[in-house]
Amino acid sequence: MKTKDIVLRELEKNRANYISGQELAEKLNISRTAIWKAINSLKESGFQIEAQTKLGYKLLETDDKLSEEGIRKGLREELKDIDIIVFDEIDSTNTEAKRRLYSSEVKDFTVIVSDMQRGGRGRTGKTFKSPKGSGVYFSIILHPKEFFDFSFFDLITVKAAVSVLQGIKESTGKEPQIKWVNDLFLKGKKICGILSELDADFESRSVKSVIVGIGINVNKPEDDSFKELKDIAGYIETDTIRNEILSSILNAFYENNYRKKDHEIIDYYKKHSLVIGRELSFELNGKKYSAKGIDINEKGNLIVDTGEEKITISSGEVSIKGDFYEKA
């Protein structure tokens, strides 16, 4: 670990409180000069650090720069040793996850985070830019320990959506709703999208890894990045720092994937669903349908009622449409 990362870890532990250069030097067993250089390097990287004679240094409470140390600080004990890789800029965290899976050994629950993405990817193959300094864009890599049933693929995204919802509620007090299967809405606008992908051998029907990519609009960007999306893009709008939001989501993600029963997660998902009881439209096998969303089954599939029949659909088959957006 680099000296500046070790210093940042100590500043995070004492966030909003001063810690003297001498105390840092003695605690970390390095020179005062090394501390000074590390502080300057962190400032140049964008961290908001205040220095006061006789008091020392402090990381401002409002500092909102994403960092491994800041994320790790809020993680539950079971996640303290996971790998967290943070980028200032990247093409796509899901793409980076795939690169790492193909080139090296990757630990279970590895998290790849970026402050911005140049080529984020959505479920229907669309690409988009994710603006700097205002959102959270990350991917989690999981290694299934048991045989993975492909018919339960939607359940991956269901668990991710519930985890994002719970993490946002825990850290900010805001409570979004879920549009099946992978979008979260707040006040009638989309604030989050999820893209789940498999690293699989389809001949043997074996899954090596699962990649869950999540992008969240935390606050409105300072530039006009989302100008063309103003009618559909929403934001959490919070003073809660992004590291804290992300660690809360990761804690919930662990709970929902390793502790809770599937039926508990699906029940929670249904209580926060935007589609159950709502009129929907979709196209399946070349035929257009109008139907009402009535349930989510144990696999995370959506069950709809056309008035003539009940149909169970998976996310790989359709994209549903409906009146989800609030008019300005």
C-alpha positions in Angstrom: 0.0 0.0 0.0 1.3 3.5 -0.9 2.1 6.0 1.8 -0.7 8.3 0.7 -3.2 5.5 0.9 -2.1 4.7 4.5 -2.3 8.4 5.4 -5.8 8.6 3.8 -7.0 5.6 5.8 -6.0 7.4 9.0 -7.6 10.6 7.9 -10.8 8.7 7.1 -10.8 7.2 10.6 -10.6 10.7 12.0 -12.8 12.4 9.4 -13.7 16.0 10.3 -11.2 15.9 13.2 -7.6 17.1 13.2 -4.7 14.7 13.6 -1.2 16.1 13.9 1.6 15.3 11.5 3.7 14.1 14.5 0.9 11.7 15.6 0.6 10.4 12.1 4.3 9.9 11.7 4.6 8.0 15.0 1.5 5.9 14.4 2.6 5.0 10.8 6.3 4.8 11.7 7.3 7.2 8.8 8.9 10.6 8.7 7.1 14.0 9.0 8.4 14.8 5.5 6.7 11.6 4.1 3.5 12.6 5.8 3.7 16.1 4.2 4.4 14.7 0.8 1.5 12.2 1.1 -0.9 15.0 2.2 0.1 17.1 -0.8 -0.3 14.2 -3.1 -3.8 13.6 -1.8 -4.7 17.2 -2.2 -3.5 17.1 -5.8 -5.7 14.0 -6.3 -8.7 16.1 -5.3 -9.2 15.2 -1.6 -10.4 18.2 0.6 -7.8 18.2 3.4 -7.4 21.2 5.7 -4.1 22.0 7.4 -3.8 24.1 10.6 -0.6 25.0 12.5 -0.5 23.2 15.8 -3.6 21.2 15.0 -2.5 19.1 12.0 -4.6 17.8 9.2 -8.2 16.8 8.7 -10.3 15.4 5.9 -13.3 17.6 5.6 -16.6 16.1 6.5 -18.0 17.2 3.1 -15.2 15.6 1.0 -17.0 13.5 -1.5 -14.2 11.9 -3.5 -14.6 8.1 -3.9 -11.8 6.1 -2.4 -11.1 2.5 -1.3 -10.4 3.7 2.2 -13.6 5.7 2.4 -15.7 2.8 1.1 -14.0 0.2 3.3 -14.5 2.3 6.4 -18.3 1.6 6.4 -18.3 -2.1 5.5 -19.5 -4.9 7.7 -17.0 -7.2 9.2 -17.5 -10.0 6.6 -16.5 -7.5 3.8 -13.5 -5.9 5.4 -11.0 -7.9 3.3 -12.7 -7.7 -0.1 -10.8 -6.3 -3.0 -11.9 -2.7 -3.9 -10.4 -1.1 -7.1 -11.3 2.6 -7.6 -10.8 4.5 -10.8 -11.2 8.2 -11.5 -12.3 7.4 -15.1 -12.9 4.2 -17.0 -14.8 2.9 -20.1 -17.1 0.7 -18.1 -16.8 -1.1 -14.7 -18.5 -4.2 -16.1 -16.0 -4.2 -19.0 -13.1 -3.9 -16.6 -14.6 -6.7 -14.6 -14.5 -8.9 -17.7 -11.0 -7.9 -18.5 -9.8 -8.9 -15.0 -11.7 -12.2 -15.1 -10.0 -13.1 -18.4 -6.5 -12.1 -17.3 -6.1 -13.0 -13.6 -7.5 -14.6 -10.5 -10.3 -12.4 -9.1 -11.5 -12.9 -5.5 -15.2 -13.4 -4.8 -17.0 -10.1 -4.1 -14.4 -8.0 -5.8 -15.8 -4.4 -6.3 -14.7 -2.1 -9.2 -15.7 1.5 -8.8 -15.3 4.6 -11.0 -16.0 8.2 -10.6 -17.1 8.4 -14.2 -17.6 6.1 -17.2 -16.9 6.9 -20.9 -18.8 3.9 -22.2 -21.3 2.6 -19.6 -23.6 -0.1 -20.9 -27.3 -0.7 -20.4 -29.4 -3.9 -20.6 -30.5 -3.3 -24.2 -27.0 -2.7 -25.5 -27.1 1.1 -25.3 -24.0 2.9 -24.3 -23.8 6.2 -22.3 -21.4 8.5 -20.5 -21.6 8.8 -16.7 -20.6 12.3 -15.5 -17.8 12.9 -13.1 -18.2 13.7 -9.4 -22.0 13.2 -9.1 -22.8 9.5 -9.3 -21.7 6.1 -8.2 -20.8 3.5 -10.9 -19.6 0.1 -9.8 -19.5 -3.6 -10.5 -19.5 -6.6 -8.1 -17.9 -9.9 -9.2 -19.4 -13.0 -7.6 -18.3 -16.6 -7.9 -21.3 -19.0 -7.4 -20.3 -21.8 -5.1 -23.1 -24.1 -6.3 -24.6 -25.0 -9.7 -26.2 -21.9 -11.1 -29.7 -22.4 -12.6 -29.9 -20.1 -15.7 -33.7 -19.8 -15.2 -33.0 -17.8 -12.0 -31.0 -15.2 -13.8 -33.6 -12.4 -13.1 -33.2 -13.1 -9.4 -29.6 -11.7 -9.5 -31.0 -8.3 -10.6 -33.9 -8.5 -8.1 -31.4 -9.0 -5.3 -29.2 -6.2 -6.6 -32.2 -3.8 -6.9 -33.3 -4.5 -3.4 -29.8 -4.0 -2.1 -29.5 -0.6 -3.8 -32.9 0.4 -2.5 -32.0 -0.6 1.1 -28.5 1.0 0.9 -30.0 4.3 -0.3 -32.6 4.2 2.4 -30.1 3.3 5.1 -27.6 6.0 4.2 -29.9 8.9 3.0 -33.4 8.2 4.3 -34.8 8.3 0.7 -36.9 5.3 -0.4 -36.9 4.6 -4.2 -39.2 2.2 -6.1 -38.3 -0.5 -8.5 -39.3 -0.8 -12.1 -39.0 -4.5 -13.1 -36.4 -5.7 -13.4 -33.4 -3.4 -13.2 -34.3 0.3 -12.7 -34.9 2.3 -9.6 -37.1 5.4 -9.6 -37.4 8.3 -7.1 -40.1 11.0 -7.5 -41.0 9.7 -10.9 -37.5 9.8 -12.4 -34.9 7.1 -13.0 -32.0 7.3 -10.5 -30.4 3.8 -11.0 -29.8 1.2 -13.7 -28.5 -2.4 -13.2 -26.8 -4.7 -15.7 -26.2 -8.3 -14.6 -24.0 -10.4 -16.8 -22.7 -14.0 -16.6 -19.2 -15.3 -17.3 -20.5 -18.7 -18.5 -19.9 -21.8 -20.6 -23.3 -22.2 -22.3 -22.4 -25.7 -23.7 -21.8 -27.1 -20.2 -24.3 -24.7 -18.7 -21.8 -23.8 -16.0 -21.3 -20.3 -14.6 -17.8 -19.2 -13.5 -18.7 -15.7 -12.4 -21.6 -13.2 -12.1 -21.0 -9.5 -12.8 -23.5 -7.0 -11.4 -23.0 -3.5 -12.7 -24.8 -0.6 -11.0 -25.0 3.1 -11.8 -26.6 5.6 -9.5 -27.3 9.3 -10.0 -26.6 10.7 -6.6 -26.6 14.5 -7.3 -27.2 16.5 -10.4 -24.0 17.0 -12.3 -22.5 20.5 -12.5 -22.2 20.3 -16.2 -25.0 19.7 -18.7 -24.2 16.0 -19.1 -27.8 14.9 -18.6 -29.4 17.9 -20.4 -31.1 15.7 -23.0 -32.3 13.3 -20.2 -33.9 16.0 -18.0 -37.4 14.5 -18.4 -36.4 11.0 -17.3 -33.1 11.3 -15.2 -33.6 11.9 -11.5 -31.2 12.1 -8.6 -31.2 11.1 -4.9 -30.2 14.7 -4.0 -28.4 14.2 -0.7 -25.6 15.5 1.4 -24.6 11.9 2.2 -21.1 11.2 0.7 -20.9 8.7 -2.0 -18.5 6.4 -0.1 -21.1 6.0 2.6 -23.9 5.3 0.1 -21.8 2.6 -1.6 -20.7 0.9 1.6 -24.3 0.8 2.7 -25.3 -0.8 -0.6 -22.5 -3.4 -0.4 -23.5 -4.3 3.1 -27.1 -4.9 1.9 -25.9 -6.8 -1.1 -24.0 -9.2 1.1 -27.0 -9.6 3.4 -29.3 -10.4 0.5 -27.0 -12.8 -1.3 -25.6 -14.7 1.7 -28.0 -14.3 4.6 -31.6 -13.7 3.6 -34.0 -16.2 2.1 -35.0 -15.6 -1.5 -38.7 -15.3 -0.6 -37.9 -12.5 1.9 -36.1 -10.5 -0.9 -38.9 -11.1 -3.4 -41.5 -9.9 -0.9 -39.6 -6.8 -0.2 -39.1 -6.2 -4.0 -42.9 -6.6 -4.6 -43.7 -4.1 -1.8 -41.5 -1.5 -3.6 -42.6 -2.4 -7.2 -43.6 0.2 -9.7 -45.2 -2.4 -12.0 -47.5 -4.6 -9.9 -51.0 -3.3 -10.3 -50.0 -1.1 -13.2 -50.9 -1.2 -16.9 -48.0 -2.2 -19.0 -47.1 -2.9 -22.6 -44.4 -5.1 -24.2 -43.6 -7.1 -27.3 -43.0 -10.9 -27.1 -42.2 -13.1 -30.0 -43.2 -10.4 -32.4 -46.6 -9.9 -30.8 -47.6 -6.7 -28.9 -49.3 -7.0 -25.6 -51.1 -4.7 -23.1 -51.4 -6.2 -19.7 -51.4 -5.5 -16.0 -48.5 -6.5 -13.8 -49.7 -8.9 -11.1 -46.8 -10.7 -9.4 -43.1 -11.6 -9.3 -42.4 -15.3 -9.0 -39.6 -17.1 -7.1 -37.2 -16.7 -10.1 -37.7 -13.0 -10.3 -39.8 -13.2 -13.5 -42.7 -10.9 -14.0 -46.3 -12.3 -14.2 -48.8 -10.2 -16.2 -52.5 -10.6 -16.9 -53.6 -9.6 -20.4 -57.3 -10.2 -19.5 -57.3 -13.3 -21.6 -54.3 -15.1 -20.1 -51.5 -14.9 -17.5 -48.0 -14.7 -19.0 -44.7 -15.1 -17.2 -41.9 -13.1 -18.8 -38.1 -12.9 -18.2 -35.9 -9.8 -18.7 -34.1 -11.5 -21.5 -37.3 -11.7 -23.5 -38.8 -8.2 -23.2 -38.5 -4.7 -22.0 -41.7 -3.4 -20.5 -43.2 0.0 -21.0 -45.6 2.0 -18.9 -46.4 5.4 -17.4 -43.5 5.5 -14.9 -42.3 9.0 -15.4 -43.8 12.0 -13.6 -44.4 14.9 -15.9 -42.6 18.1 -15.0 
